[in-house]
Amino acid sequence: MEQSKIIIQYMPEITEDQLWDFYVRNDICEVGYGKETAVKPLKFPAYIVGAFYEDKLVGLIRAMFDGLSADIREFCLECELQGDNLKYNNGSVIEQDKYGIACRMGTLLTEELRKLGNTFTVAYIVEGTEEDIYRSIGLKHNQGHAVYYRDERPYV
């Protein structure tokens, strides 16, 4: 894939088929829900940046935003664009950013959210793997905060 042909867009039109095909190609865990459920985020308000190679979705970052705080809910990049020798080889874990595409996507999203008044952004990451990509878009480790959650996803 010629990385110079990748177009990154804020609030792009993403079809259900584009999202589903991206998830399947990159073994992203939402596939475990099946297509009907996995594409639901396209139907609810979110702030999205997508990267496209021709008409194929190759990267996605989406955040929920309430006017002050943002929560990055998904940050995915085509495995082919991450680099070689990936441990997880799963598009939902950004292990490397060989061409800087994930950084460009994340930076665009955080800049657009700042314009809307964003003052606090949070993201859950795979510890020991994704720190570099999140640091590259201006996030840092928030020591002292614990994560509480309930997880009923079918793929965990």
MARVO-359566 format. One record per residue (C-alpha): residue in one letter; residue number from 1; z, y, x; chain. Coordinates in Angstrom, 1 decimal. Layout:
REM MARVO-359566
ATOM/rest/nr/c3/c2/c1/kette
ATOM/a/NUM/Z/Y/X/A
...
This chain:
REM MARVO-359566
ATOM/rest/nr/c3/c2/c1/kette
ATOM/m/1/0.0/0.0/0.0/A
ATOM/e/2/-1.0/3.3/1.5/A
ATOM/q/3/2.1/5.4/1.3/A
ATOM/s/4/0.2/8.7/1.5/A
ATOM/k/5/-1.2/7.9/-1.9/A
ATOM/i/6/2.2/7.7/-3.6/A
ATOM/i/7/2.9/10.5/-6.0/A
ATOM/i/8/6.5/11.4/-6.9/A
ATOM/q/9/7.1/13.1/-10.3/A
ATOM/y/10/10.1/14.6/-12.1/A
ATOM/m/11/10.4/13.4/-15.7/A
ATOM/p/12/7.2/11.3/-15.6/A
ATOM/e/13/5.7/9.4/-18.5/A
ATOM/i/14/6.7/5.7/-17.7/A
ATOM/t/15/5.4/3.0/-20.0/A
ATOM/e/16/7.4/0.0/-20.9/A
ATOM/d/17/4.8/-2.2/-19.2/A
ATOM/q/18/5.0/-0.2/-16.0/A
ATOM/l/19/8.8/-0.5/-15.9/A
ATOM/w/20/8.8/-4.2/-16.7/A
ATOM/d/21/6.2/-5.0/-14.1/A
ATOM/f/22/8.1/-3.0/-11.5/A
ATOM/y/23/11.3/-5.0/-12.3/A
ATOM/v/24/9.5/-8.3/-12.2/A
ATOM/r/25/7.6/-7.6/-8.9/A
ATOM/n/26/10.8/-6.6/-7.2/A
ATOM/d/27/13.2/-9.2/-8.6/A
ATOM/i/28/15.4/-6.4/-10.2/A
ATOM/c/29/18.3/-7.8/-12.1/A
ATOM/e/30/17.4/-6.2/-15.4/A
ATOM/v/31/14.7/-8.9/-15.8/A
ATOM/g/32/17.6/-11.2/-16.8/A
ATOM/y/33/17.8/-9.2/-20.1/A
ATOM/g/34/14.2/-9.8/-21.0/A
ATOM/k/35/11.6/-7.0/-21.5/A
ATOM/e/36/12.9/-5.7/-24.8/A
ATOM/t/37/16.3/-4.9/-23.5/A
ATOM/a/38/15.4/-4.0/-19.9/A
ATOM/v/39/13.1/-1.1/-21.0/A
ATOM/k/40/15.8/0.5/-23.3/A
ATOM/p/41/16.6/3.2/-20.8/A
ATOM/l/42/13.2/4.8/-21.5/A
ATOM/k/43/14.3/5.4/-25.1/A
ATOM/f/44/17.5/7.3/-24.3/A
ATOM/p/45/18.0/10.7/-22.7/A
ATOM/a/46/18.1/10.5/-18.9/A
ATOM/y/47/16.8/12.5/-16.0/A
ATOM/i/48/14.2/10.5/-14.2/A
ATOM/v/49/12.1/10.7/-11.0/A
ATOM/g/50/9.4/8.1/-10.6/A
ATOM/a/51/7.1/7.3/-7.7/A
ATOM/f/52/3.7/6.0/-8.5/A
ATOM/y/53/0.9/4.3/-6.5/A
ATOM/e/54/-2.2/4.8/-8.6/A
ATOM/d/55/-0.9/3.8/-12.1/A
ATOM/k/56/1.8/1.4/-10.7/A
ATOM/l/57/5.4/2.5/-10.8/A
ATOM/v/58/6.8/1.8/-7.2/A
ATOM/g/59/10.1/3.7/-7.3/A
ATOM/l/60/12.6/5.0/-9.9/A
ATOM/i/61/15.8/7.0/-9.9/A
ATOM/r/62/17.5/8.0/-13.1/A
ATOM/a/63/20.7/9.8/-13.9/A
ATOM/m/64/22.8/10.7/-16.9/A
ATOM/f/65/23.8/14.3/-17.0/A
ATOM/d/66/26.2/16.2/-19.3/A
ATOM/g/67/25.6/19.8/-18.0/A
ATOM/l/68/28.1/19.6/-15.1/A
ATOM/s/69/28.4/16.0/-13.9/A
ATOM/a/70/25.7/13.5/-13.1/A
ATOM/d/71/25.9/9.7/-12.8/A
ATOM/i/72/23.0/8.0/-10.9/A
ATOM/r/73/22.5/4.9/-13.0/A
ATOM/e/74/19.6/3.3/-11.2/A
ATOM/f/75/17.9/3.9/-7.8/A
ATOM/c/76/15.1/1.4/-7.0/A
ATOM/l/77/12.2/1.2/-4.6/A
ATOM/e/78/9.4/-1.3/-4.2/A
ATOM/c/79/10.4/-3.8/-1.6/A
ATOM/e/80/7.2/-3.4/0.3/A
ATOM/l/81/8.0/0.3/0.8/A
ATOM/q/82/11.5/-0.4/2.1/A
ATOM/g/83/10.6/-2.1/5.4/A
ATOM/d/84/10.8/-5.5/7.0/A
ATOM/n/85/13.5/-8.1/7.2/A
ATOM/l/86/15.4/-7.1/4.1/A
ATOM/k/87/18.6/-9.0/3.5/A
ATOM/y/88/18.5/-8.9/-0.3/A
ATOM/n/89/14.7/-8.4/-0.8/A
ATOM/n/90/15.5/-6.9/-4.2/A
ATOM/g/91/14.1/-3.6/-5.3/A
ATOM/s/92/17.4/-2.5/-6.9/A
ATOM/v/93/19.1/-2.5/-3.5/A
ATOM/i/94/17.6/0.1/-1.2/A
ATOM/e/95/18.2/-1.4/2.2/A
ATOM/q/96/15.7/0.8/4.1/A
ATOM/d/97/13.5/3.8/3.4/A
ATOM/k/98/10.7/3.2/5.9/A
ATOM/y/99/8.5/6.0/4.6/A
ATOM/g/100/11.1/8.4/3.2/A
ATOM/i/101/10.0/7.9/-0.3/A
ATOM/a/102/13.4/7.1/-1.7/A
ATOM/c/103/14.8/10.2/0.0/A
ATOM/r/104/12.1/12.3/-1.5/A
ATOM/m/105/12.8/10.9/-5.0/A
ATOM/g/106/16.6/11.3/-4.7/A
ATOM/t/107/16.2/14.8/-3.3/A
ATOM/l/108/13.9/15.9/-6.1/A
ATOM/l/109/16.3/14.5/-8.7/A
ATOM/t/110/19.4/16.2/-7.2/A
ATOM/e/111/17.5/19.5/-6.8/A
ATOM/e/112/16.4/19.5/-10.4/A
ATOM/l/113/19.9/18.6/-11.6/A
ATOM/r/114/21.4/21.5/-9.5/A
ATOM/k/115/19.0/23.9/-11.3/A
ATOM/l/116/20.6/22.7/-14.6/A
ATOM/g/117/24.1/23.3/-13.4/A
ATOM/n/118/25.1/20.0/-11.8/A
ATOM/t/119/28.2/20.3/-9.7/A
ATOM/f/120/29.3/16.7/-9.3/A
ATOM/t/121/27.2/13.5/-8.8/A
ATOM/v/122/28.4/10.0/-8.6/A
ATOM/a/123/26.6/6.7/-7.7/A
ATOM/y/124/27.7/3.1/-7.4/A
ATOM/i/125/26.2/1.6/-4.3/A
ATOM/v/126/26.1/-1.8/-2.5/A
ATOM/e/127/28.7/-1.2/0.2/A
ATOM/g/128/27.5/-1.9/3.8/A
ATOM/t/129/23.9/-1.6/2.8/A
ATOM/e/130/22.9/1.6/0.8/A
ATOM/e/131/25.1/4.3/2.5/A
ATOM/d/132/22.2/5.7/4.5/A
ATOM/i/133/19.9/6.3/1.5/A
ATOM/y/134/22.7/8.0/-0.5/A
ATOM/r/135/23.7/10.1/2.4/A
ATOM/s/136/20.1/11.2/2.9/A
ATOM/i/137/20.2/12.8/-0.6/A
ATOM/g/138/23.5/14.6/0.1/A
ATOM/l/139/26.1/12.2/-1.3/A
ATOM/k/140/29.1/11.1/0.6/A
ATOM/h/141/31.8/8.5/0.3/A
ATOM/n/142/34.6/9.6/-2.1/A
ATOM/q/143/37.7/8.0/-0.5/A
ATOM/g/144/40.7/7.4/-2.7/A
ATOM/h/145/38.8/6.8/-5.9/A
ATOM/a/146/38.8/3.4/-7.4/A
ATOM/v/147/36.1/2.1/-9.7/A
ATOM/y/148/37.2/0.6/-13.1/A
ATOM/y/149/34.6/-1.3/-15.1/A
ATOM/r/150/33.7/-4.0/-17.6/A
ATOM/d/151/30.6/-6.0/-16.8/A
ATOM/e/152/29.0/-8.3/-19.4/A
ATOM/r/153/25.5/-8.3/-17.9/A
ATOM/p/154/23.7/-11.6/-18.2/A
ATOM/y/155/22.7/-11.7/-14.5/A
ATOM/v/156/26.1/-11.3/-12.8/A
